[in-house]
Amino acid sequence: MKNRRQFLATTVLGGTAAFTLGGCEAPEVAEEPVESEPLFFKDTSPFITHGNTNLESRIEDLGGFITPNDQFFVRNNSRSIEVDLDTYMLEVTGDAIETPLRLSFADVLKKQSRAVYAYIECGGNQRSFFASEMGMPARGTQWGRGGVGMAIWTGVPLRNILEEAGVKENAVDVQLIGMDLESPEGGFRRPLPIEKAMDEDTILAYLMNGEDLPNDHGFPVRAIVPGWVGSSNIKWLGRIEVSSTRVWSRNNTSSYVLIGDEYPAEGESSGKVATLQSIKSVLMLPMPARLSAGAQRIRGYAYSPHAPVANVMWSEDGGGSWNQAQFIDPPIKYAWRRFEFEWTPSPGEHTLITKATDEAGNTQPDAIPHNEKGYLYNVPLRHSVQVG
């Protein structure tokens, strides 16, 4: 079994790669992994565990602009897998391409690459707040705030691969299929509309924060679909199917679908398909938090799939009055921004709230319609803080 560095050291390539900068619910049909076999490759101790296949990051333990690979959350539909580069092939097929392709990892590395700064967030991140804040529990893994992470992803634009295969004008959907055969449908999969597939920032990544993709995060190749729910970012990518018709599969008919009175069904889906994530802000504090008396510097993350976050307001009295936070990081498309503010609270109980607005004018709403599976929760969080 070879990793990328071993592969490059023992394989003669005809050229070198050119570099330019450029959701989540518990499986319904997959069997639980055998407990005696490893479920993850990384150390799980820094995380909050949810069942056998999910690791939630602790927001209060992060703090940096980039989430370290070993602290990046994991959302799987089976155990993590290990792929042998000697036998790896990426297949591109379908009725909306001219020339089917079979690409080895060496073939992928030879192509011009692009680096994209992008956060990934599970579609069910913050699901637990439907119960605790709205009194309306939602089905699925009860994620708190840590099903999100920020990384620099390097890989090949998907559109370059599609153009090489001769994508036809009648192409409608591009379905990405993983090699995790224990997942539902014998490989986790999710279709993308051709417009999103051809976006220059939709890439097939093989580096995460300048390192080989970890096994838990899709080694050797995964999709990065900025702004879309995490289930779109297929890990261990093995097959791409380009279709001249709309593609319906488990993950856009019954899973990753907003089901409720406010979400009319579309196509063959049981509700509104979850695609774009939602604008959010979170504090880098435990929930609830305990702080000593005196001046405090409070920090947090804010992010939006629509445009860079332009403003974060904060309240110390549960939303009665608002103040403006300052940003630590510059605005970057698809990246989160850290914010901070100075606070000198009096001893006692306080409720901090933050609310983000992006450059396109989207703001966190005061309420959202309930959906059965708890996707895209983004109501400003009420953060209890005990001072003194």
LINRASUL-V219225 format. One record per residue. N is the residue number from 1. SS is DSSP state (H for helix, E for strand, L for the rest). NEAR is the number of other ideal C-beta (glycine too) atoms within 10 Angstrom. D_CENTER is the distance of its C-alpha to the mean C-alpha in Angstrom with 1 decimal. Layout:
N:SS:NEAR:D_CENTER  N:SS:NEAR:D_CENTER
//
This chain:
1:L:9:27.7  2:L:17:26.7  3:L:17:23.8  4:H:17:23.3  5:H:10:26.0  6:H:13:28.4  7:H:20:27.9  8:H:17:28.7  9:H:9:31.6  10:H:10:33.2  11:L:14:32.5  12:L:6:34.5  13:L:12:32.5  14:L:7:34.2  15:L:9:32.3  16:L:9:29.5  17:L:17:26.1  18:L:9:26.3  19:E:12:23.7  20:E:9:23.1  21:E:10:20.7  22:L:15:19.2  23:L:28:7.3  24:L:28:9.4  25:L:25:13.1  26:L:18:15.7  27:L:20:17.1  28:L:12:20.1  29:L:11:22.1  30:L:18:21.1  31:L:8:23.5  32:L:14:22.6  33:L:16:22.8  34:L:11:26.2  35:L:7:26.2  36:L:5:28.4  37:L:7:25.9  38:L:11:23.1  39:L:21:19.7  40:L:19:17.8  41:L:16:19.0  42:L:18:18.0  43:L:10:20.0  44:L:13:18.7  45:L:6:21.0  46:L:14:18.8  47:L:21:16.5  48:E:16:17.0  49:E:14:17.2  50:E:20:16.6  51:L:11:18.8  52:L:16:18.8  53:L:24:15.3  54:E:24:13.0  55:E:23:13.0  56:E:22:12.1  57:L:22:12.5  58:L:16:15.5  59:H:19:14.9  60:H:16:18.6  61:H:12:18.6  62:L:22:16.3  63:L:11:18.0  64:L:9:17.3  65:L:17:15.6  66:L:16:13.8  67:L:22:12.3  68:L:13:14.6  69:H:18:13.5  70:H:11:15.5  71:H:18:13.9  72:L:23:10.2  73:L:25:9.0  74:E:25:9.4  75:E:25:8.9  76:L:28:11.6  77:L:25:14.2  78:L:21:16.9  79:L:20:17.8  80:L:22:16.4  81:L:19:18.7  82:L:12:20.6  83:L:22:21.5  84:L:12:24.9  85:L:19:24.9  86:L:13:28.5  87:L:9:27.8  88:L:21:24.3  89:L:13:24.4  90:E:21:22.0  91:E:15:23.7  92:E:22:23.6  93:E:16:25.7  94:L:22:26.5  95:L:12:29.2  96:L:22:27.8  97:E:24:28.2  98:L:9:31.6  99:L:10:31.1  100:L:12:29.0  101:E:17:27.5  102:E:10:27.1  103:E:22:25.5  104:L:16:25.8  105:H:23:23.6  106:H:17:26.5  107:H:17:26.4  108:H:20:22.8  109:H:22:23.7  110:L:17:26.6  111:L:18:24.7  112:L:12:24.1  113:E:23:20.7  114:E:21:18.5  115:E:17:16.4  116:E:23:13.5  117:E:19:12.2  118:E:26:8.7  119:E:21:6.2  120:E:28:2.4  121:E:28:3.2  122:L:27:5.0  123:L:31:7.6  124:L:32:10.2  125:L:32:9.5  126:L:26:13.0  127:L:27:14.6  128:L:19:17.5  129:H:20:18.7  130:H:25:19.9  131:H:13:22.5  132:H:13:23.3  133:L:15:23.4  134:L:15:24.3  135:L:8:26.2  136:L:13:24.5  137:L:15:22.5  138:L:22:19.8  139:L:16:19.4  140:L:23:16.7  141:L:21:15.3  142:L:19:16.3  143:L:28:13.3  144:L:20:14.5  145:L:23:12.7  146:L:22:10.9  147:L:27:7.7  148:E:26:6.1  149:E:23:7.1  150:E:25:8.6  151:E:24:10.2  152:E:17:12.7  153:E:26:12.1  154:E:24:15.4  155:E:27:16.4  156:E:24:18.3  157:E:22:17.7  158:H:26:17.4  159:H:18:20.2  160:H:17:22.5  161:H:24:22.3  162:H:23:23.0  163:H:12:25.8  164:H:17:27.3  165:L:20:27.3  166:L:14:29.1  167:E:22:26.8  168:L:15:29.2  169:L:7:29.5  170:L:12:29.1  171:L:21:25.6  172:L:15:23.5  173:E:22:20.4  174:E:30:18.6  175:E:21:17.4  176:E:26:15.3  177:E:22:16.4  178:E:25:15.6  179:L:22:18.5  180:L:24:17.7  181:L:13:20.8  182:L:19:20.8  183:L:25:17.8  184:H:19:18.9  185:H:15:20.8  186:H:13:21.4  187:L:20:18.2  188:L:27:14.8  189:E:23:14.6  190:E:28:13.4  191:E:23:15.6  192:E:24:15.0  193:E:14:17.9  194:H:22:19.8  195:H:11:19.3  196:H:20:15.5  197:H:24:16.2  198:L:18:18.9  199:L:16:17.1  200:L:12:17.8  201:L:20:14.3  202:L:27:12.9  203:E:28:13.7  204:E:26:14.3  205:E:26:13.5  206:E:23:15.8  207:E:17:15.6  208:E:24:13.1  209:L:16:14.9  210:L:11:18.1  211:E:12:18.2  212:E:17:18.0  213:L:25:14.7  214:L:18:15.3  215:H:19:16.1  216:H:22:13.5  217:H:25:10.8  218:L:27:12.6  219:L:23:15.8  220:L:25:17.5  221:L:25:15.4  222:E:23:11.9  223:E:25:10.6  224:E:25:8.4  225:L:24:8.4  226:L:22:8.0  227:L:23:8.0  228:E:25:7.3  229:L:27:5.8  230:H:23:3.5  231:H:24:7.2  232:H:27:8.0  233:L:25:6.8  234:L:28:9.9  235:L:25:11.1  236:L:26:14.8  237:E:29:15.5  238:E:18:19.1  239:E:18:20.0  240:E:26:19.6  241:E:19:21.7  242:E:26:22.8  243:E:19:24.6  244:L:15:27.1  245:L:11:26.3  246:L:13:23.4  247:L:20:21.6  248:L:16:21.0  249:L:18:19.6  250:H:18:18.6  251:H:27:15.0  252:H:27:16.3  253:H:16:19.6  254:L:19:19.3  255:L:27:15.7  256:L:26:12.9  257:E:24:16.0  258:E:25:17.4  259:L:19:20.8  260:E:15:23.5  261:L:8:26.5  262:L:12:24.7  263:E:20:22.6  264:L:10:25.0  265:L:14:24.2  266:L:14:23.5  267:L:10:24.7  268:L:13:24.6  269:L:20:21.8  270:L:16:22.8  271:L:21:21.3  272:E:17:19.1  273:E:22:16.1  274:L:26:12.7  275:L:19:11.4  276:E:14:10.6  277:L:27:8.8  278:L:23:11.6  279:L:23:13.2  280:E:28:13.4  281:E:26:15.4  282:E:24:15.9  283:E:22:18.7  284:L:19:18.7  285:L:19:21.3  286:L:13:21.7  287:L:16:22.0  288:L:11:25.0  289:E:17:26.1  290:E:11:29.6  291:E:16:30.9  292:L:8:34.3  293:L:12:36.5  294:E:11:36.7  295:E:8:34.7  296:E:15:30.9  297:E:8:28.2  298:E:22:25.0  299:E:16:21.6  300:E:25:18.2  301:E:28:14.9  302:E:26:14.5  303:E:24:12.0  304:L:28:12.1  305:L:20:10.8  306:L:16:14.5  307:L:17:16.1  308:L:20:16.3  309:E:25:17.3  310:E:17:21.1  311:E:15:22.4  312:E:24:21.8  313:E:21:24.6  314:E:23:25.5  315:E:18:28.1  316:L:20:30.0  317:E:11:31.8  318:L:13:29.2  319:L:16:29.1  320:L:9:32.8  321:L:9:32.6  322:L:13:30.0  323:E:12:29.8  324:E:10:27.7  325:L:22:25.4  326:E:10:25.3  327:E:16:22.5  328:L:13:22.2  329:L:16:20.1  330:L:9:20.8  331:L:13:18.8  332:L:14:16.6  333:L:14:14.8  334:L:20:11.0  335:L:21:11.6  336:L:27:12.1  337:E:24:15.7  338:E:20:17.6  339:E:26:20.6  340:E:16:23.7  341:E:19:26.9  342:E:11:30.2  343:E:18:31.4  344:E:10:34.7  345:E:19:34.7  346:L:9:37.8  347:L:12:37.9  348:E:10:36.7  349:E:11:33.8  350:E:19:31.4  351:E:16:28.4  352:E:24:26.0  353:E:21:23.8  354:E:24:21.7  355:E:23:20.9  356:E:27:19.0  357:E:19:20.1  358:E:21:18.7  359:L:14:21.0  360:L:11:21.0  361:L:9:22.4  362:L:18:19.6  363:E:15:20.2  364:L:23:18.8  365:L:13:21.2  366:L:9:23.7  367:L:8:23.0  368:L:16:21.0  369:L:11:22.3  370:L:19:21.5  371:L:24:19.7  372:L:18:20.5  373:L:24:17.1  374:L:28:15.9  375:L:31:12.9  376:L:23:12.0  377:L:23:14.4  378:L:20:15.0  379:L:19:18.7  380:L:22:19.8  381:L:24:19.9  382:L:15:23.4  383:E:22:23.5  384:E:14:26.8  385:E:22:28.5  386:E:13:31.8  387:E:18:33.8  388:L:12:36.8
//
